[in-house]
């Protein structure tokens, strides 16, 4: 049998990694329990894995060729995660660098140690608001030519530079993707000043488990383009416009115990990016 080129963790390392975080997922925004009873009374169900922070073999996520075989399969290169989060960190390695994962591990070990000493419940109950910006419809109008047109000239609209006034209507959808109510939601925008919230949320409000709130928004701007470019742009509403690339939406909220949480959302490409704090 050919020798594997993967530096897999020994069983002792796997068991120690899991135990040091009390079998909780080390992602502080997950912290899911990864072990529990099986229907068979002599078995347990395990959904956690000992994941490599730097890959176990060349070509893997965050692979570090400077590590020795022993270092690569040591406990210092491991993190305990639920199977979902283990897949997530390897699908987008740039979003989850080595320093990020080590911070997760350290924070969760400290959390487990604190709860062990205090005799408190292990789970942190938090709401988790996600934001999505959904395109509804748009309208544009020609405000005139952006360049001098001599009298009597033949005008080809598909080639002439025009000043276009455009409005796109969106629905900002706030989704509480958790079983915990989000209390006193606050919204703040930084970056782009083109997105206008047409509705405001009440000063005192909450969003129950797995519920959503919709807020009407308008994106207004002027563009200089040819008539042909205008037609092309009207067909490209599947992706977020470039004007939103520097927009960041800060969503602040608490749980019922007054603990503060935040979601930072940006809009680029075709999907929003939600980061939870």
Helices and strands as residue ranges (DSSP letters): H 11-20, E 35-37, E 44-46, E 48-52, H 69-72, G 75-77, E 78-82, H 83-91, H 98-118, E 129-145, E 161-176, E 182-190, E 195-197, E 206-207, E 212-226, H 227-234, G 242-244, E 248-254, E 260-268, E 271-276
